[in-house]
Amino acid sequence: MKHFFYIIFAAVLLIGCEEQYVPPTPGGKTNPETETTDPAIDVKVGGVLPDWQEGYLDIHSINGGRGEAFYYIFPDGTTMLCDAAGAPPAELHNYGNDSQGVPSKPSVSVGSGALIVKYIQHFAPSVAGGRLDYFMTSHYHGDHIGSWRDNYSKFGWTPFDKDGNKVSAVNLNAGGFLLNGIAEVGLSIPIDKVLDRGDWASRPSADYYDDGGKKRYQLYVNYLDYAARKQGTVRETLQIGHDDQIVLKHDKARYPAFSVRTIASGGDIWTGSGTSVNTTYVPSAEECAKNHAAWSIGENIFSNVFMLKYGSFDFFSGGDIQYTGKSNYSWKDIELPISKVVGRVEGMKASHHSTANTNSAELLGALKPEFYIAGVWRDVQPNPATLKRVYKANASVRIFCTNLAESNVATLKSEGIDPSSFLTTGGHVVVRVLPEGKKYYIYVLDDSNLEFKVKAKFGPFTAH
């Protein structure tokens, strides 16, 4: 009997000494005094985020306040940038009374492309060699690839000729481009492969025919021509349903549990079987071209969509997919067929910045995300009705907003959404998945300067 009590006493001591993971409190925060930490990722608030290490999967939402840019470091050090924010800074451009932009980060004096470059150079693994393995263009809007404005000099967008020489004025017809968006990133960090939905005319949206849209796309094409000639960049059309186009470049055999599968592109959607694709959900290119004005086809539904998987960890990225106008044209609900070929995920990039008529009940009902990252750059984001659908899909979801306009706080509260429950309303958001994809942490980094210090940390969370 005495030995029995000794055993019980020893067990109690061991249990008392072991650090226990405390489930998130409302809002998803953890108790820092009892949070389990891994020595390899021992992150201190106010300190720097330790470097990526082999076996980690890092997902960085880079916040410049001008659109979206997600930087991925895969487990073997392969890198991918999805989009390069390039909308004009709110401080220098009037977006209209109903859609004011948020302040530029870290300041209006740092262009969004320059911020992305500095951020990537700060966090890139040495194996990347100063290059990007992949650039994914989600769709052809300025807050994702770089903008065109006739008064581009007002925004500090330097013009270049087709050979990359600075000039006094851009000549689009002669291959010229501007230092903004993907071009600003690519000139400093050369890109091996650009993946997009193909030539815009292959299934044109309405703004393909706008003067500004034509010039924006010409900037993109001109830069890619320069990059192909001077930097060896290859442009490829995304192959829907494939998990063999975006692959690990350095040590694929070591990480068989990692994959990136493309789900949709240009209005075509994976069927969920092999590499079979539904190409008839959206009207044909000829029909879209003929009826572009009457149908008012938005570019967003043609976004590139993919699912990233690492062991038990799954992440969904849907560009700016939405369902605006589905009452008149059912095919404008591009989220519905996508919802039928995806499953539950740990996290997702909020589609279309979490604005209205996106992140549908059907899609969220399939994904049921544990965390939700909204790349906010306008004061109508996030939309309260959209957030209600997010909470309905998963009441304990952790919401991260890269920005939040003060004017939207009152709107959200009036609709029963308390922004104080969000885990952040400002900053770069980093998801770090540990080797084998079983656990992950989420960090918020300071976006007010270029030091990228840690503002907050959450986790560890278990991937299911």
N, C-alpha and C positions, 0 to 999 in steps of 0.2 A: 504494500500500500504506500509506503514511504517513497519508493521508486516512482510509483505512479504520479504522486504529487510533484516530484522533481521534474518529471517529463512535462507535466502541464505547465509548471512555472517557467521552464525554459522556452516552451512554445509561446507563451504570452510575451516573454521578453523579445523573442525574435519578431513576432508580429508587431510589437510596439516600435521596434527599430526600423522596420521596413517602410520606405516611402510608399504611400498609397496614392493611386490616381483618383482624383476627386472629379466626379461628373460635372459638366458645365452647369453653372448657376443660370437662372433665367437670363437670356441674352447670349449665352455661350461662354462666359468668362470662367476661368479656372482660378482656384485659390493658389497664389504663388508660393505660399508657405508649405503646401503639401503636394505641389505639382511634381510629378516624376520628370526628371531630366536625363538626357543622354549626354555623357561627357563630350562626345564628338560634336554635339550641336548645343552646347551649353550657352544659350543666348541671354545676354543681359540687356534689360531695357536701358537705353541711353548709350549702349555700346554698338559695335559693328556686327553685322550678321556674319558668322563664320563662313568661309569659302565653301562652295559646293565641293563635295567629295564623290569619288567614284561610287556608284551604287545609289546615290540620291537621284530623285526626280524633283527638279525645281520648276515652279510655275510662277512667273513674275508679272503682275499687272502694273505696268509703268504708267504713272499718272502725271501728265503734263497739262491736264485740263483742256486739251484740244482734240480729244477723241480717244481711240483705243490703240494700245500696243501691248501685246502679251509675248513675253520672252520665255522660252522653254529651254531648260538644260536637261537632256535625257540621261539615263543612268550611265552611259559610257562617255558622256561629254559631247555628244552630238547636239547641235543647237538649232533652234527654229524661232524666228520672229513672226508672229501673226499680226499683220497690220503695222502701220507707222502713222500715227495721228498727225494730221496736217491741216486741220481747220484753222481759219484766221483767229488770232487771239481776241477774246471778248473786249479787251481794253481798247482795241483799235478798230473794232468792227461792230456795227449795230445789227443784231440778229432779229430785231423786231420785238415788239412789246410782249409777245406771247412765248418767246423762246430765247431769252437772254443767256449768254454763255456764262460760265463760272470763271473765276480768276485763273490766269495762267500760273503754272507751277514750274520751277520755283519762283519765277517772275516773268514778266512780259519780255524782258531783255534776253531770255534764253528761249530760242526757238524749240518747238516740240521735237523736231528731228534731232537737234543738237542735244536735247535732254536724253533722248533714247540712246544716242551714241555714247554719251558719258555714262549712262546707267549700264549699258552692256559692257563697255570697257572696264567698268568697276567690278562686275560680277562674272564676266566670261571665264570659263576654265582655260587653262593654258593649252590644253589639247585642241581648242578651237583655232589656235593659230592666227587670231586677229580677223577671222572671217565668220560668216554665217553659213551653215550648211544649207538651211532652207529659209525662204521667206514665203509665207502664205498670205496671199491677197484675198481677204474674205469677200470683198466686192468693190465696185469702182466708185466709191464715195470719198469725198475729200477728207473726212475725219478718220479715214482708214488708209488712204494711199498718198494723200497730199492734194492740196486744192489749187484751183486756178481763180484768180481775180485779175481783172484788167489793170487795177491799180496795185499790182503785186509789190511794187517797191515800198509801198506804205507799210507792208508787213515784214520788210527786211528779207524778202525772198530773192536772193542773188540770181541773176540770169547767167546761163552757160550756153556755149555753142555745142555742137554735136560731139566735139572732141574733149569736152570738159574744161574749156578755157572760159574764164570770166569775160563777159561782154556787157555792153551798156544796155542792151535790150534783147529780150528773148525772141528768137525767130523759130516759131513752131514748124513752119513749112520746111526749114532747113535742118531739122533735127535738134533744135535747142530745147532746153528744159530749165526748171527752176530748182533752187536749193530749198526743197521742202518735202516733207513726207519721205517716201521710200528713197528718193534721190539723195536727200541729205544724209540718210543712214548709209546708203550703199557707197557713197563716195568715200566715207571714212572706214566702213566695215564691209568689204566686198562680199557679195552674195554668190554662193555656188549655184543654187537653183531657186528659181521663182516659180511658185505654183499658183495658178489662178483659174478662172472658169473659161479661159480661152478668149478669143476675139469677142469684143463686146457685141459685135453685129451677129454673133452666132445665135443669140436670143436677146434682142435689144429691149431694154426698159425704156420708159418714156424719156428720161433725162439723157439718154444716149443721143437724142435729137436736139437737145438744147445746145445753144452756143457755148455756154460754160461747161456743160458736160463733155462736148466734143473736145474742147481745149484741155480739160482735165485729163481725159483719156490719152490725148496726143502727148501730153507731158510724160505720162506713164510709159507709153510706147517708146518715145524718144529716149528716155533714160535707159530703158531696157536694151535698146539698140546700142547705146554707148557702153553699157555694162557688158554686153556680149562681146563687143570688139576690144574693149580695154581691160576687162577684168575676168573674162571667161564665164560670165553668168549664162546659165541655160534657163530658158523659159519653157515650162511644161503645163499642159492642161491637166487639171486634177482628174484622176481616174476614180470614178465613183464605185464604192463597194470594195475597194482594194485595201489591203493592209501591207502591201509590198512596194508602195511608192515612197512613203515617208518611213525610212528605216534607220536603224542605228548604223553609223558609219565607222566606228572604231572597234567595237567588240560585240557584235550582234549575238554571237553564239553564247556569250556569258549571261545574256539577259533574255531568255526565251519568253519570259512572262510579260515583256513590254511590247506594245503594238500601238499603232495609230491607224484607225480605219476611217476612211472617208464615207460620209453618209449621204451628202447631197451637194450638188453644184450646178449652177445655171438653170435651176428649176427641175432638174432630173434627180431622182431619189433612189437610193438602194432599196431593193425589195426585201432584204434580210436573208436572201438565199444566195450563197456563193458570191459571185460578182455580178449578178443579174441586176439590171437597172430599169426603173420605170421612166421611160422617156416621153410619155404622153400625158402626164398629169397636168402640165402647163401647156398651153397651145404652142404650136410650132413656131419656129423663127419667122417664117413667112407671115403667119397670122399675127404674131406680135408686132411685126414691122407695119403691117397693113392697118392695124387697129390701135397703135400705141397711144394716140391722142384720146380716142373714145374710151379706151379701157383704162387709161391712166395707170399704166403698169409701173409699180415701184421697183427699183433696183434691189431693194432689201430681200425680196423673196428668192432672189437668185444667188444668195450668199453661199459660200462654201461652208460645209458643216462636217465636223469630225468628232470622233470619240477616241480618247486616249485611255489606254489601259496599262496598269503596272501591277501585276499580282492581283490583289483584292481591291486595288484603288482604281476608280473610274472617274473620268472628267469629260464633260460635254462642252463643246464650243460650237455655237451656231451663228456666228457673225451677227447680222442684223435681221434674221428671219422674223416674220411677223404674220398676222392674218388680217390686216386692214383691208376692208372692202370685200370680205368673203360673202356678205349677204347678196351682193350683185354678181360676183364671180367666185364660185366655190373654190376654184383652183388658187385663188390668192391666199388661201389658208395653207401655206406650205408646211406649217408645223404639224398638221394632222397626219399626213403620211409618214413624216419623220417620227412621230410619236409611236408608230406601230413597229418600228425596227430598232428602238433603243430601250434600255432598261434602267434600273435604279443606279444612281451614281453617288459618289461621295460629294462631288462638287460640280459646279457649272459656271461658265461665264454667262452672265445675264444677257439674253439675246436683246439686241437693239437698245443697249444701255438701260434696260428696264423701263422703257417708255410705255406709252399706251398701245393696246392692241398687239401685244407680243407676249411671249411666255404664256401660252394658252393653257387652259385647264387640262387639256388632253396631253400636251407635252410634259407639263409639270407633274401630272399624275403618273406618267411613265418614269420620269427621272427621279422624283422625290429627293431632291438634293439635300445633303447635310449642310453644305455651305454654298453661298450664292454671291458672286463678285460682280457688282454693277460698276461699269466704267462710265461714270457720270461726267458729262461736260456741258449740260444745259440745265436750266432751272426747272424744267418739266420732268426731270429724271431724279429719282425713280418715281413712277406713277403709282398712286395709292391703290387703284384697282388691280394693277399688276401685282403689287406686293401682297395683296389679300389672297390672290391665287397661289402665290409662293407659300404663304403661311398655311393655306388650306392643304396643299400637297404635303407639307411637313411642318407641323406646328413648332418644332424645335430647331428649325433651320437657323443657321448663323449667317447674318447678312453683313456684307462688307461693301460700303460705298466709297469710291475713291474721292468723291466730292459731294457736298450737299449745299445747295444755295439756301440762304436764310429765308428767301421768299417761299421756298418749297416746304419749309418746316411747318408753317402754319397750315398749308394745304394738307400735308400728311396728317397732322394732328386733327384737323377738322373731319378727316375720314377715318379716324380711329387708329391711325398708325403712329406709334411713338418712336421717333428717331433715336431716342436715348437707348432703345433696345438694340440698335445696330452695334456691331462690334467696332466699326469705325465709320466716320463720315469724312475722312480725309487721309490721304497717304497712298504710298505704293503698297500693294498687298502681295505677299510672297507665301506660296504653299510649298512646303518641303516634305516630300514623301521619303520615308526611310527605306533602306534596302529591302527588297522582296515585296514592297508595297503593302505592308501590313499596318503601319502606323504613319501618321503625318502630323505636322505642326503648321500653324498659320501665323505669320508675322506681319505687322504693319510698320512700314518705314517712313521716316520723316520726309516729306516732299517739299519742305520750305527752303532747302539748300541742296548742295550736291555731295553731301557727306553720307546720306542714306542711313542714318542711325536708326536703331530699332525703337519704335514708340510703344509697341505693345506686342505681346506674344500669347498664343493660345494653343492648348493641347498638352500632351499628345492625344490624338483622336485615333480610334481604331477603324480601319477600313473593313468593310463587310463584303 
